[in-house]
Amino acid sequence: MRAGGGKGRRVDHLPIDDVLPELLSVLRAGPSAVLEAPTGAGKTTRVPLALLGEAWATGGRIVMIEPRRLAARSAARRMAATLGEAVGETVGYRVRFDSKVSARTRIEVVTDGLFTRMIVDDPGLDGIAAVLFDEFHERSLDADLGLALALEAQEALRPDLRLVVMSATLDGARVAELLGGAPTVRSEGRAYPVALRWAEGRDDAPLEARIARAVRRALAELSGDILVFLPGRGEIEKAARQIEEGGLPPDILLHRLHGDLDFAQQDRALAPAAPGTRKIVLATNIAETSLTIEGVAVVIDSGLARHAAFDPGTGMGRLVLGSISAASAEQRRGRAGRLGPGTCIRLWSEAEHRALLPHTTAEILLADLAPVALDLALWGIADPSSLRLLDAPNAGAYAQGRALLEGLGALDRQGHITDHGKALVRLGAHPRLGHLMIEGKRLGQGAQAARIAALIEGRDPLRLGPGNRDCDLALRLEAIEGRGGGGTDRGLLRQIEQAAGQWCRRLGVDARALDDRSLTGQLVALAYPERVARRRPGGGSLYLMASGAAARLDPVEPLAGREWLAIASLDGSRKDGRVYLAAPLDAAEVEALFADRIVAEAEVAFDEASGQVRARRRRRLGEIVIEDAVWSDPPADAVSAALLAAIRARGLTLLPWTAAAAALKARVNFLHRLDPASGRWPDWSDDALLAGLEDWLLPYLGGISRLEGLKRLDLHEVLSAGLDWPLRQALDIEAPSHLEVPSGNRHALDYGAGEAPVLAVKLQEMFGARETPSVAKGKIPVTLHLLSPAGRPVQVTQDLVSFWGRGYADVRADLRGRYPRHPWPEDPLTALPTARTKRHLPPEQR
């Protein structure tokens, strides 16, 4: 076929060609489509070219979105070659810090992050006829957001805009529903058979050793080039050293392939091996989709990848190592069957494979959402649930992202984007780094800020081995200036220099300007205010950050002796994260930078250890205490309030309860329980007294700051003060403290023993009593505990008359022999009451 109907070389037939007429028909009839096509079908390079000749595309550009820079450049180059042109003519690309487009360009291949910038800057996508989302199954955050915004634009501004979502492994029905019921076009693809080999059992050897063994075995037993999937650059380097140390024949070439390499190195890894040679490509998941590496017949898969993640608890984004999904494993396997039959060697077992997640978790559920929140604020959206997204973002991460933006001044308190926020969007960096650079420019240090931003977002260019760690950003800045010592990764350093230069151009500052290193810590602190850290008391290398989280340095590091740090990078997965990049600060800088965030507070609180109220004045930056001093003259009401809080926490037993005070409390509570609704008697239960300490106890706490001082209180007097004179008189009548019994003695009533008060009295003192004593104006008979001469209860009753008639005889028979000196008359109703023995009574009463 001849692609797009234009000039170019003859190209081979690919499976996607069979469904292109159907796809074109669908897009002529409606604005959206879903294209499902397996690996190797040719969708990436054939679909954009096929759309060029459509009437609806006349005069407009076609934008295809790729998740990675290497894939974007490679796709543009292959399409341009199909047309017999150079990249930048009909087909061009735009990736971060690099672009090849011209006025003639009709097809632009862009990374998903750049597309988000495009649509945020121009919601109408002026001059764009179609947007194609390639490899959408990877579910990158920017792709999800870009599609949601494109659907908004299509619905509100551009009903003529064509949207095509393309993927090899995705739930096409779910995406079609998101696109308003868009038709789905399916290509069967062309896949050569790929034999699978599994790990036979658990192997605890390091990953690089297992990779090296698998490579040597594949070289010996299989033909064709070898593609090895590893999780990251570090693992690639370790595996490369292990393979090279084992020796390679001269006809075997070893290549690395990851995003940190320059374009020339990436191109060499993708190019076919020279005749008579074989190549081994050690790659990250950058080679999982979109790219065709010529000659690959063997795939060795570690089964691992690094994915972006965000921890709302620490506010830190990070890359985490984990297993790939079953869909990713299938994508990787397919790399071995692009050009002919192949073999895939999986370094895990079939049982482990069955436990893999079916699909890769969407990045929007895991990643740092501050950039998304900023883009949506510019778009005018505060709540992402109003967008058409396959998955709603993590609510905690989104809220934390908005809080960060407000702290950086990108959003106002109402959540609306500010002029500073718009400047951050135009700059195109992460909001933290954009804030760092804009503020750095304001301080006259725009170039240094750009270099720091490039260092933070890139990989560390210094190779510092174990025992030689140094997190100081100054070392990296010196390396950029060419003043660093050995152990510098020149490739990474070039990338950082290039990124810094691009940031300088965007900022409009001179990239050659000299650094004022005294401001390095301030610049980092502006980007990461919650990571300003102070060394914990007692010295050492442990720090407390303003966020409340802990951080640590190796004790041998030079910065470990500094009191204050601004931390740019640390291990957020640990309770006390290890610091990777930081710069020193001093107290004066902290005071100047965060004057509006430093909170002065006075604390008056009860100290359990000493049993007294202590007062201190503090100044805090977040959780960091900047200043802490004794407050010698705190307000009296604050001291009393702290003492009340201690009493409330520990209970009323802290107070000096005398028998009289306890009895008064019980008497009032008794009357309150009889008629709580009337409100005549106060509620003096423990709970009520604790709740009302301010009303009845606070006025008596003046001058008291220690528990010992409470002993001076007369609680009977304190409680009595809560009763007016009529109530005190009524209390003595309705709930008297004592009752006079027939013997003439007065005995205390116990109101705390039950529903009715208890009168404990010797039985003989009640002789002659013809009714049970009562309280509450005769409503409640008291409970009589009739005692033996030894003071032990022999009868408990509320019906004294019945006791005399039915129970007394038995008690008399039981006790008269044991207590012969005490009177035991046959008729207690006619006997004289007494508390005395017989020998003290007249003869006629004995």
Secondary structure, DSSP 8 states (H G I E B T S, - for coil): --GGGSS-------GGGGTHHHHHHHHHH-SEEEEE--TTS-HHHHHHHHHTT-GGGTT-EEEEEESSHHHHHHHHHHHHHHHT--TTSSEEEEETTEEE--TT--EEEEEHHHHHHHHHH-TT-TTEEEEEETTGGG--HHHHHHHHHHHHHHHHT-TT-EEEEEESSS-HHHHHHHTTS--EEE-------EEEEE--S---S-HHHHHHHHHHHHHHH--SEEEEE-SSHHHHHHHHHHHHHT---TTEEEEEE-TTS-HHHHHHHHS---TT-EEEEEE-GGGSSS---TTEEEEEE--EEEEEEEETTTTEEEEEEEE--HHHHHHHHHGGGSSS-EEEEESS-HHHHHTS-SS---GGGTS--HHHHHHHHHHT-S-GGGS--SS---HHHHHHHHHHHHHTTSB-TTS-B-HHHHHHHHHTS-HHHHHHHHHHHHTT-HHHHHHHHHHHHS---B---TT----BHHHHHHHHTT---S-B-HHHHHHHHHHHHHHHHHHT--TT----GGGHHHHHHHH-GGGEEEE-TT-SSEEEETTS-EEE--TTSGGGG-SEEEEEEE-TTSTEEEEEEEEEE-HHHHHHHTTTTEEEEEEEEEETTTTEEEEEEEEEETTEEEEEEE-SS--HHHHHHHHHHHHHHH-GGGS---HHHHHHHHHHHHHHHH-GGG--S---SHHHHHHTHHHHTGGG-TT--BHHHHTT--HHHHHHTTS-HHHHHHHHHHS-SEEE-TTS-EEEEETTSSSS-EEEEEGGGGTT--S--EETTTTEE-EEEEE-TTS-EEEEES-HHHIIIIIHHHHHHHHTTT-TTS---S-TTTS---SS-GGGS-GGG-
